[in-house]
Amino acid sequence: MDPYQISLIISFALAIAELMTLSFLLLGFSIGMLAVSGVQFLFNGYSLNRDLMVFALVSMISFWVFRKLFKKTSDLKVLAEDDINQY
Protein backbone atom coordinates (compact mmCIF):
# COMPACT_ATOMS: atom_id res chain seq x y z
CA MET A 1 0.00 0.00 0.00
CA ASP A 2 1.39 3.40 -0.97
CA PRO A 3 1.83 6.23 1.57
CA TYR A 4 -0.76 8.43 -0.12
CA GLN A 5 -3.36 5.67 0.20
CA ILE A 6 -2.72 5.39 3.94
CA SER A 7 -3.03 9.18 4.28
CA LEU A 8 -6.27 9.10 2.32
CA ILE A 9 -7.71 6.43 4.62
CA ILE A 10 -6.72 8.49 7.68
CA SER A 11 -8.35 11.55 6.11
CA PHE A 12 -11.63 9.69 5.60
CA ALA A 13 -11.48 8.29 9.15
CA LEU A 14 -11.06 11.82 10.53
CA ALA A 15 -13.99 13.05 8.43
CA ILE A 16 -16.19 10.25 9.75
CA ALA A 17 -15.10 11.03 13.31
CA GLU A 18 -16.04 14.67 12.66
CA LEU A 19 -19.57 13.58 11.78
CA MET A 20 -19.82 12.10 15.26
CA THR A 21 -18.43 15.09 17.18
CA LEU A 22 -19.65 18.13 15.16
CA SER A 23 -16.90 20.36 16.57
CA PHE A 24 -15.27 21.29 13.21
CA LEU A 25 -11.86 20.52 14.73
CA LEU A 26 -11.41 17.13 13.12
CA LEU A 27 -12.65 18.46 9.78
CA GLY A 28 -9.63 20.77 9.63
CA PHE A 29 -7.35 17.82 10.42
CA SER A 30 -9.11 15.78 7.75
CA ILE A 31 -8.50 18.46 5.12
CA GLY A 32 -4.88 18.72 6.25
CA MET A 33 -4.40 14.99 5.84
CA LEU A 34 -6.11 15.11 2.45
CA ALA A 35 -3.56 17.75 1.38
CA VAL A 36 -0.74 15.51 2.63
CA SER A 37 -2.17 12.67 0.58
CA GLY A 38 -2.19 14.87 -2.51
CA VAL A 39 1.40 15.99 -1.95
CA GLN A 40 2.52 12.40 -1.42
CA PHE A 41 0.80 11.39 -4.64
CA LEU A 42 2.35 14.24 -6.64
CA PHE A 43 5.90 13.82 -5.32
CA ASN A 44 5.69 10.02 -5.28
CA GLY A 45 6.80 9.27 -1.77
CA TYR A 46 6.94 9.97 1.92
CA SER A 47 8.97 12.73 3.58
CA LEU A 48 8.33 13.33 7.27
CA ASN A 49 9.35 17.01 7.36
CA ARG A 50 7.45 17.95 4.22
CA ASP A 51 4.33 16.05 5.25
CA LEU A 52 4.30 17.54 8.76
CA MET A 53 4.66 21.07 7.38
CA VAL A 54 1.88 20.59 4.85
CA PHE A 55 -0.38 19.01 7.48
CA ALA A 56 0.24 21.75 10.03
CA LEU A 57 -0.21 24.65 7.60
CA VAL A 58 -3.31 23.34 5.86
CA SER A 59 -4.91 22.26 9.15
CA MET A 60 -4.37 25.68 10.74
CA ILE A 61 -5.69 27.54 7.71
CA SER A 62 -8.75 25.33 7.37
CA PHE A 63 -9.46 25.51 11.11
CA TRP A 64 -9.27 29.32 10.96
CA VAL A 65 -11.57 29.44 7.90
CA PHE A 66 -14.12 27.13 9.52
CA ARG A 67 -14.12 29.20 12.73
CA LYS A 68 -14.85 32.33 10.69
CA LEU A 69 -17.39 30.61 8.45
CA PHE A 70 -19.38 28.74 11.12
CA LYS A 71 -19.30 31.29 13.94
CA LYS A 72 -22.35 31.08 16.21
CA THR A 73 -24.87 33.87 15.86
CA SER A 74 -24.98 34.23 19.64
CA ASP A 75 -21.31 35.24 19.53
CA LEU A 76 -22.16 38.19 17.30
CA LYS A 77 -24.91 39.74 19.42
CA VAL A 78 -24.15 43.07 21.06
CA LEU A 79 -26.33 44.44 23.82
CA ALA A 80 -28.18 47.54 22.68
CA GLU A 81 -28.66 48.83 26.20
CA ASP A 82 -26.69 48.66 29.40
CA ASP A 83 -27.08 45.48 31.35
CA ILE A 84 -27.85 45.93 35.04
CA ASN A 85 -25.59 42.99 35.84
CA GLN A 86 -22.50 44.63 34.41
CA TYR A 87 -20.14 46.11 36.98
Residue frames as a rotation matrix with the C-alpha (Angstrom) as fourth column:
MET 1
0.586 0.810 0.000 0.00
0.810 -0.586 0.000 0.00
0.000 0.000 -1.000 0.00
ASP 2
-0.197 -0.664 0.722 1.39
0.634 -0.647 -0.422 3.40
0.747 0.375 0.549 -0.97
PRO 3
-0.786 -0.182 -0.590 1.83
0.601 -0.443 -0.665 6.23
-0.141 -0.878 0.458 1.57
TYR 4
-0.871 0.491 0.030 -0.76
-0.463 -0.838 0.289 8.43
0.167 0.238 0.957 -0.12
GLN 5
-0.176 0.832 -0.526 -3.36
-0.058 0.525 0.849 5.67
0.983 0.180 -0.044 0.20
ILE 6
-0.312 -0.004 -0.950 -2.72
0.892 0.342 -0.294 5.39
0.326 -0.940 -0.103 3.94
SER 7
-0.951 -0.063 -0.303 -3.03
0.173 -0.921 -0.350 9.18
-0.257 -0.385 0.886 4.28
LEU 8
-0.634 0.769 -0.082 -6.27
-0.478 -0.306 0.823 9.10
0.608 0.562 0.561 2.32
ILE 9
-0.071 0.586 -0.807 -7.71
0.483 0.728 0.486 6.43
0.873 -0.355 -0.335 4.62
ILE 10
-0.574 -0.199 -0.795 -6.72
0.813 -0.255 -0.523 8.49
-0.099 -0.946 0.308 7.68
SER 11
-0.974 0.225 -0.011 -8.35
-0.222 -0.952 0.209 11.55
0.036 0.206 0.978 6.11
PHE 12
-0.280 0.921 -0.271 -11.63
-0.258 0.200 0.945 9.69
0.925 0.335 0.181 5.60
ALA 13
-0.138 0.183 -0.973 -11.48
0.817 0.577 -0.007 8.29
0.560 -0.796 -0.229 9.15
LEU 14
-0.854 -0.197 -0.481 -11.06
0.451 -0.742 -0.497 11.82
-0.259 -0.641 0.722 10.53
ALA 15
-0.783 0.621 0.022 -13.99
-0.478 -0.625 0.617 13.05
0.398 0.473 0.786 8.43
ILE 16
-0.047 0.774 -0.632 -16.19
0.196 0.627 0.754 10.25
0.979 -0.088 -0.182 9.75
ALA 17
-0.375 -0.148 -0.915 -15.10
0.916 0.091 -0.390 11.03
0.141 -0.985 0.102 13.31
GLU 18
-0.999 0.034 -0.035 -16.04
-0.031 -0.996 -0.080 14.67
-0.038 -0.079 0.996 12.66
LEU 19
-0.382 0.918 -0.105 -19.57
-0.271 -0.003 0.963 13.58
0.884 0.396 0.250 11.78
MET 20
0.105 0.397 -0.912 -19.82
0.712 0.610 0.347 12.10
0.694 -0.686 -0.219 15.26
THR 21
-0.402 -0.364 -0.840 -18.43
0.892 -0.364 -0.269 15.09
-0.208 -0.857 0.471 17.18
LEU 22
0.458 0.599 0.657 -19.65
0.786 -0.618 0.015 18.13
0.414 0.510 -0.754 15.16
SER 23
0.519 -0.336 -0.786 -16.90
0.524 -0.602 0.603 20.36
-0.676 -0.725 -0.136 16.57
PHE 24
0.987 -0.143 0.073 -15.27
0.003 -0.437 -0.899 21.29
0.161 0.888 -0.431 13.21
LEU 25
0.383 -0.907 0.174 -11.86
-0.733 -0.184 0.655 20.52
-0.562 -0.378 -0.735 14.73
LEU 26
-0.108 -0.418 0.902 -11.41
0.131 0.894 0.429 17.13
-0.985 0.164 -0.042 13.12
LEU 27
0.805 0.417 0.423 -12.65
0.475 -0.025 -0.879 18.46
-0.356 0.909 -0.218 9.78
GLY 28
0.762 -0.608 -0.223 -9.63
-0.644 -0.747 -0.163 20.77
-0.068 0.268 -0.961 9.63
PHE 29
-0.134 -0.812 0.568 -7.35
-0.597 0.524 0.608 17.82
-0.791 -0.258 -0.555 10.42
SER 30
0.288 0.331 0.899 -9.11
0.437 0.790 -0.431 15.78
-0.852 0.517 0.083 7.75
ILE 31
0.997 0.067 0.028 -8.50
0.058 -0.503 -0.862 18.46
-0.044 0.862 -0.506 5.12
GLY 32
0.385 -0.923 0.023 -4.88
-0.874 -0.357 0.330 18.72
-0.296 -0.147 -0.944 6.25
MET 33
-0.200 -0.435 0.878 -4.40
-0.185 0.897 0.402 14.99
-0.962 -0.082 -0.260 5.84
LEU 34
0.681 0.478 0.555 -6.11
0.482 0.277 -0.831 15.11
-0.551 0.833 -0.042 2.45
ALA 35
0.862 -0.443 -0.246 -3.56
-0.506 -0.733 -0.455 17.75
0.021 0.516 -0.856 1.38
VAL 36
-0.053 -0.896 0.441 -0.74
-0.760 0.323 0.565 15.51
-0.648 -0.305 -0.698 2.63
SER 37
0.158 0.192 0.969 -2.17
0.308 0.922 -0.233 12.67
-0.938 0.335 0.087 0.58
GLY 38
0.965 0.230 0.124 -2.19
0.195 -0.320 -0.927 14.87
-0.173 0.919 -0.354 -2.51
VAL 39
0.516 -0.848 -0.121 1.40
-0.851 -0.523 0.038 15.99
-0.096 0.083 -0.992 -1.95
GLN 40
-0.158 -0.562 0.812 2.52
-0.418 0.783 0.460 12.40
-0.894 -0.267 -0.359 -1.42
PHE 41
0.513 0.413 0.752 0.80
0.483 0.585 -0.651 11.39
-0.709 0.698 0.100 -4.64
LEU 42
0.989 -0.108 -0.099 2.35
-0.145 -0.637 -0.757 14.24
0.019 0.763 -0.646 -6.64
PHE 43
0.292 -0.954 0.061 5.90
-0.950 -0.297 -0.099 13.82
0.113 -0.029 -0.993 -5.32
ASN 44
0.541 0.023 -0.841 5.69
-0.334 0.923 -0.190 10.02
0.772 0.383 0.507 -5.28
GLY 45
-0.231 -0.643 -0.730 6.80
0.448 0.596 -0.667 9.27
0.864 -0.481 0.150 -1.77
TYR 46
0.795 0.452 -0.404 6.94
0.512 -0.144 0.847 9.97
0.325 -0.880 -0.346 1.92
SER 47
-0.393 -0.871 0.296 8.97
0.382 -0.447 -0.809 12.73
0.837 -0.205 0.508 3.58
LEU 48
-0.052 0.412 -0.910 8.33
0.993 0.119 -0.003 13.33
0.107 -0.903 -0.415 7.27
ASN 49
-0.647 -0.272 -0.712 9.35
0.464 -0.882 -0.085 17.01
-0.605 -0.385 0.697 7.36
ARG 50
-0.953 0.302 -0.020 7.45
-0.183 -0.523 0.833 17.95
0.241 0.797 0.554 4.22
ASP 51
-0.325 0.885 -0.335 4.33
0.442 0.455 0.773 16.05
0.836 0.103 -0.539 5.25
LEU 52
-0.172 0.224 -0.959 4.30
0.972 -0.121 -0.202 17.54
-0.162 -0.967 -0.197 8.76
MET 53
-0.851 -0.183 -0.493 4.66
0.144 -0.983 0.116 21.07
-0.506 0.028 0.862 7.38
VAL 54
-0.794 0.608 -0.034 1.88
-0.156 -0.150 0.976 20.59
0.588 0.780 0.214 4.85
PHE 55
-0.175 0.747 -0.641 -0.38
0.753 0.521 0.402 19.01
0.634 -0.413 -0.654 7.48
ALA 56
-0.360 -0.015 -0.933 0.24
0.830 -0.462 -0.313 21.75
-0.427 -0.887 0.179 10.03
LEU 57
-0.942 -0.055 -0.331 -0.21
-0.066 -0.937 0.343 24.65
-0.329 0.345 0.879 7.60
VAL 58
-0.672 0.729 -0.127 -3.31
-0.118 0.063 0.991 23.34
0.731 0.681 0.044 5.86
SER 59
-0.189 0.607 -0.772 -4.91
0.866 0.473 0.160 22.26
0.463 -0.639 -0.615 9.15
MET 60
-0.551 -0.065 -0.832 -4.37
0.617 -0.703 -0.354 25.68
-0.562 -0.708 0.427 10.74
ILE 61
-0.954 0.193 -0.228 -5.69
-0.293 -0.753 0.590 27.54
-0.057 0.630 0.775 7.71
SER 62
-0.490 0.823 -0.288 -8.75
0.106 0.384 0.917 25.33
0.865 0.419 -0.275 7.37
PHE 63
-0.255 0.377 -0.891 -9.46
0.962 0.195 -0.193 25.51
0.101 -0.906 -0.412 11.11
TRP 64
-0.770 -0.078 -0.634 -9.27
0.242 -0.954 -0.175 29.32
-0.591 -0.288 0.753 10.96
VAL 65
-0.867 0.470 -0.167 -11.57
-0.352 -0.340 0.872 29.44
0.354 0.815 0.460 7.90
PHE 66
-0.324 0.782 -0.533 -14.12
0.507 0.619 0.600 27.13
0.799 -0.076 -0.596 9.52
ARG 67
-0.436 0.137 -0.889 -14.12
0.850 -0.263 -0.457 29.20
-0.296 -0.955 -0.002 12.73
LYS 68
-0.863 0.104 -0.494 -14.85
-0.193 -0.972 0.134 32.33
-0.466 0.211 0.859 10.69
LEU 69
-0.771 0.548 -0.324 -17.39
-0.312 0.119 0.943 30.61
0.555 0.828 0.079 8.45
PHE 70
-0.070 0.764 -0.642 -19.38
0.395 0.612 0.685 28.74
0.916 -0.205 -0.345 11.12
LYS 71
-0.956 -0.263 0.129 -19.30
0.011 -0.472 -0.882 31.29
0.292 -0.842 0.454 13.94
LYS 72
-0.387 0.849 -0.361 -22.35
0.921 0.339 -0.191 31.08
-0.040 -0.406 -0.913 16.21
THR 73
-0.052 0.452 0.891 -24.87
0.403 -0.806 0.433 33.87
0.914 0.382 -0.140 15.86
SER 74
0.859 0.360 -0.363 -24.98
0.457 -0.223 0.861 34.23
0.229 -0.906 -0.357 19.64
ASP 75
0.017 -0.938 -0.346 -21.31
0.923 -0.118 0.366 35.24
-0.384 -0.325 0.864 19.53
LEU 76
-0.614 -0.271 0.741 -22.16
0.678 -0.662 0.319 38.19
0.404 0.699 0.591 17.30
LYS 77
0.447 0.886 0.125 -24.91
0.664 -0.422 0.617 39.74
0.599 -0.193 -0.777 19.42
VAL 78
-0.792 -0.598 0.122 -24.15
0.390 -0.650 -0.652 43.07
0.469 -0.469 0.749 21.06
LEU 79
-0.160 0.753 -0.639 -26.33
0.946 -0.067 -0.317 44.44
-0.281 -0.655 -0.701 23.82
ALA 80
-0.056 0.240 0.969 -28.18
0.630 -0.745 0.220 47.54
0.775 0.623 -0.109 22.68
GLU 81
0.595 0.296 0.747 -28.66
-0.358 -0.735 0.576 48.83
0.720 -0.610 -0.331 26.20
ASP 82
-0.449 -0.786 0.426 -26.69
-0.727 0.044 -0.685 48.66
0.520 -0.617 -0.591 29.40
ASP 83
0.105 0.387 -0.916 -27.08
0.235 0.885 0.401 45.48
0.966 -0.258 0.002 31.35
ILE 84
0.638 0.196 0.745 -27.85
-0.589 -0.499 0.636 45.93
0.497 -0.844 -0.203 35.04
ASN 85
0.960 -0.277 0.032 -25.59
0.201 0.768 0.607 42.99
-0.192 -0.577 0.794 35.84
GLN 86
0.345 -0.882 0.321 -22.50
0.573 -0.074 -0.817 44.63
0.744 0.465 0.480 34.41
TYR 87
0.624 -0.200 -0.755 -20.14
0.695 -0.300 0.654 46.11
-0.357 -0.933 -0.048 36.98
